[in-house]
Amino acid sequence: MEIAAIIVAAGRGTRAGGDVPKQWRRLHGRRVADWTVDAFLAHPAIARVVLVLHPDDLGQAEGFADVLIATGGASRDASVRAGLEALAGDPPDLVLIHDVARPLVSAAVITRVIEALADSAGAAPALAVTDALWLGEGGQVAGT
């Protein structure tokens, strides 16, 4: 069985603010996109990785070895479609779709999603929030 991963990286990250889309920001010395792509390239079950980029970011594709680059669309679903179309000539058995802004995906989560697809046409991971979440107001903690 061949499994491909589509990593959607065509967004502009406007909600995160700043001048640089979050996939190109640095996280522990590397770009967020580098961490995300490497998580899928390192997984033994993933045969191919498609990285879907915004047209303005195609120059960022340099340095991604063993990755197929696709140009994203005007919306997330259009970018996912572009990733699927990039695989259409030689379609895999399964396709995982992942947001580039989630760089800390573990091999175990990827494996569990693949395992869930054995019994289902679709699967999505749901992870418990283990960090404390605090509500702030006026520079003070207002609750949890």
C-alpha positions as CSV (number, residue, x, y, z in Angstrom):
1,M,0.0,0.0,0.0
2,E,1.4,3.4,-1.0
3,I,0.7,6.4,1.3
4,A,1.3,10.0,0.3
5,A,1.1,13.1,2.5
6,I,-0.1,16.5,1.3
7,I,1.2,19.4,3.4
8,V,-0.8,22.5,2.8
9,A,1.4,25.6,3.1
10,A,-0.2,28.1,0.9
11,G,-1.8,30.3,3.6
12,R,-0.6,33.7,4.5
13,G,-0.9,33.4,8.3
14,T,-2.7,36.7,8.7
15,R,-4.2,35.7,12.1
16,A,-0.8,35.1,13.5
17,G,0.3,38.6,12.5
18,G,3.8,39.7,11.4
19,D,5.3,40.2,8.1
20,V,6.3,36.6,7.4
21,P,3.8,33.7,7.0
22,K,4.1,31.3,9.9
23,Q,5.4,28.4,7.9
24,W,8.5,30.4,7.1
25,R,9.1,31.7,10.6
26,R,11.9,30.1,12.7
27,L,11.3,27.5,15.3
28,H,14.4,26.3,17.2
29,G,16.7,27.4,14.3
30,R,14.7,26.0,11.4
31,R,11.6,27.1,9.5
32,V,8.3,25.7,10.7
33,A,7.8,24.1,7.2
34,D,11.1,22.3,7.5
35,W,10.0,20.6,10.7
36,T,6.7,19.6,9.3
37,V,8.0,18.2,6.0
38,D,10.7,16.3,7.8
39,A,8.2,14.6,10.2
40,F,6.4,13.1,7.2
41,L,9.6,12.3,5.2
42,A,11.0,10.4,8.2
43,H,7.9,8.3,8.7
44,P,8.5,4.8,7.2
45,A,4.9,4.4,5.9
46,I,4.9,7.7,3.9
47,A,6.1,7.1,0.3
48,R,5.6,10.6,-1.1
49,V,5.2,14.1,0.2
50,V,3.5,17.0,-1.7
51,L,4.1,20.5,-0.4
52,V,1.5,22.9,-1.6
53,L,2.8,26.5,-1.6
54,H,1.4,29.9,-2.3
55,P,2.5,31.2,-5.7
56,D,4.5,34.0,-4.0
57,D,6.4,31.3,-2.0
58,L,7.6,29.0,-4.7
59,G,11.2,30.3,-4.2
60,Q,11.0,28.8,-0.7
61,A,10.9,25.3,-2.3
62,E,14.6,25.2,-2.7
63,G,16.1,22.8,-0.2
64,F,13.1,20.5,0.0
65,A,14.6,17.3,-1.4
66,D,12.3,14.3,-2.2
67,V,9.2,16.6,-2.1
68,L,6.8,17.3,-4.9
69,I,5.9,21.0,-5.0
70,A,2.4,22.1,-6.1
71,T,1.0,25.6,-6.4
72,G,-1.9,26.4,-4.0
73,G,-5.2,28.0,-4.7
74,A,-7.1,30.9,-3.3
75,S,-8.5,28.8,-0.5
76,R,-7.5,25.9,1.7
77,D,-9.8,23.5,-0.2
78,A,-8.4,24.7,-3.5
79,S,-4.9,24.1,-2.2
80,V,-5.8,20.6,-1.1
81,R,-7.2,20.0,-4.5
82,A,-4.0,21.2,-6.1
83,G,-2.1,18.6,-3.9
84,L,-4.4,15.8,-5.0
85,E,-4.1,16.8,-8.6
86,A,-0.3,16.6,-8.2
87,L,-0.7,13.0,-7.3
88,A,-3.4,12.2,-9.9
89,G,-0.9,10.8,-12.5
90,D,0.1,8.0,-10.1
91,P,-2.4,8.0,-7.3
92,P,-1.5,6.5,-4.0
93,D,-3.7,4.2,-2.0
94,L,-4.1,6.6,0.9
95,V,-3.5,10.4,1.2
96,L,-2.9,12.2,4.5
97,I,-3.5,15.9,4.5
98,H,-1.7,18.0,7.1
99,D,-1.4,21.8,7.9
100,V,2.1,23.0,7.7
101,A,1.6,25.1,10.8
102,R,1.5,21.9,12.9
103,P,5.2,21.1,12.9
104,L,5.3,18.9,16.0
105,V,3.2,16.1,14.7
106,S,4.6,12.9,16.0
107,A,5.3,9.6,14.2
108,A,2.9,8.0,16.6
109,V,0.0,10.3,15.6
110,I,0.8,9.7,11.9
111,T,0.7,6.0,12.5
112,R,-2.6,6.1,14.4
113,V,-4.2,8.1,11.5
114,I,-3.0,5.5,9.0
115,E,-4.3,2.7,11.2
116,A,-7.7,4.4,11.5
117,L,-7.9,4.5,7.8
118,A,-7.9,0.7,7.7
119,D,-11.5,0.8,8.9
120,S,-12.7,4.2,7.7
121,A,-12.8,6.3,4.6
122,G,-11.5,9.3,6.6
123,A,-9.8,10.0,9.9
124,A,-8.5,13.0,11.9
125,P,-6.5,13.0,15.0
126,A,-7.9,14.5,18.2
127,L,-5.4,15.3,20.9
128,A,-6.2,16.2,24.5
129,V,-5.0,19.6,25.6
130,T,-2.6,19.0,28.4
131,D,-1.3,22.6,29.0
132,A,-3.1,24.9,31.3
133,L,-5.0,27.6,29.4
134,W,-5.4,31.0,31.1
135,L,-7.7,33.8,30.4
136,G,-6.2,37.2,30.6
137,E,-7.8,40.6,31.1
138,G,-6.1,43.9,31.4
139,G,-2.7,42.3,31.8
140,Q,-3.9,40.1,34.7
141,V,-5.0,36.5,35.0
142,A,-8.8,36.5,35.0
143,G,-9.4,32.7,35.1
144,T,-8.7,29.4,33.5
